[in-house]
Amino acid sequence: MTIEECYTKLESDYREIVRRLGKEERVKNFLSLFPEDESYPALCAALEEGRGEEAFRAAHSLKGICMNLGIERLYRMADVLTEELRDRKITKKAETLFEQVRKEYVRTVAYIRNLTI
């Protein structure tokens, strides 16, 4: 799969991210590092262990990384989760929102791992 096809499947704006980062090679490099970022595993652990402060920070970090990489759909979901966690409390709604983030994260990483780099 090409980088453009990946962004299309992720419902994101390929041309905009290339414009923002300057060239396709830079997009590929940063996008290929996304699955190794610690924000998502940190979010999972914090939610599982009931640590609201850490869950908020991890969700906020994930949101920022997605925004910077132009991963629009996951960004929007992480943004909603971040706002639900803003009071540093893990609510039932936060757990439901996290499940949506989890599904989209898995889908996103699968597409990224199928890139032809």
C-alpha positions in Angstrom: 0.0 0.0 0.0 1.3 3.5 -0.8 1.3 6.3 1.7 -1.5 8.1 -0.2 -3.6 4.9 -0.2 -3.0 4.6 3.6 -4.2 8.1 4.2 -7.2 7.5 2.1 -8.1 4.4 4.1 -7.6 6.4 7.3 -10.0 9.1 5.9 -7.3 11.7 6.2 -6.0 14.4 3.9 -2.8 13.1 2.3 -2.1 16.3 0.4 -2.4 18.4 3.5 0.0 16.3 5.6 2.6 16.3 2.8 2.2 20.1 2.5 2.6 20.5 6.2 5.6 18.2 6.6 7.2 19.3 3.4 7.7 16.0 1.5 6.3 12.5 1.3 9.5 10.9 2.6 9.2 12.8 5.9 5.5 11.7 6.2 6.5 8.1 5.7 9.3 8.3 8.3 7.1 9.9 11.0 4.1 7.7 10.2 6.1 4.5 10.4 7.2 5.5 13.9 3.6 5.9 15.1 3.0 2.2 16.1 6.1 2.5 18.4 4.9 5.6 20.2 4.2 5.0 23.9 1.1 7.2 24.2 -1.4 4.4 23.4 0.1 1.7 25.7 0.3 4.3 28.5 -3.4 5.2 28.0 -4.3 1.5 28.2 -2.3 1.0 31.4 -3.6 4.1 33.0 -7.2 3.3 32.3 -6.8 -0.3 33.4 -5.2 0.8 36.7 -7.6 3.6 37.3 -5.1 6.4 37.1 -7.1 9.4 35.8 -4.2 11.9 35.6 -2.0 9.6 33.6 -5.0 8.6 31.4 -5.7 12.2 30.6 -2.0 13.0 29.7 -1.7 9.9 27.6 -5.0 10.6 25.7 -3.8 14.2 25.2 -0.5 13.0 23.8 -2.1 10.5 21.5 -4.4 13.3 20.3 -1.5 15.6 19.6 0.5 13.0 17.7 -2.5 12.1 15.6 -3.1 15.8 14.8 0.6 16.3 13.8 0.5 13.3 11.6 -2.9 14.2 10.0 -4.6 11.0 11.3 -7.9 12.7 11.4 -10.4 10.1 12.5 -8.3 8.8 15.4 -7.4 12.4 16.3 -11.1 13.3 16.6 -11.8 10.3 18.8 -8.8 10.9 21.0 -9.9 14.6 21.3 -13.4 13.6 22.6 -11.7 11.1 25.1 -9.3 13.7 26.3 -12.1 16.1 27.0 -14.0 13.4 29.0 -10.8 12.8 31.0 -10.1 16.5 31.6 -11.3 16.2 35.2 -8.8 13.3 35.7 -11.6 10.9 36.5 -12.3 7.7 34.6 -16.0 7.6 34.0 -18.2 5.0 32.3 -18.4 7.4 29.3 -14.6 7.5 29.2 -14.4 3.8 29.1 -16.9 3.7 26.2 -15.0 6.4 24.4 -11.8 4.5 24.9 -13.3 1.4 23.3 -13.9 3.5 20.2 -10.3 4.8 20.3 -9.0 1.3 20.8 -10.8 0.0 17.7 -9.7 2.9 15.6 -6.1 2.7 16.9 -5.9 -1.0 15.9 -7.3 -0.2 12.5 -4.9 2.7 12.0 -1.8 0.7 13.0 -2.8 -2.2 10.7 -2.9 0.2 7.7 0.4 1.7 8.7 2.1 -1.6 9.0 0.9 -2.5 5.5 2.7 0.5 4.0 5.3 -0.1 1.3 8.2 1.8 2.7 
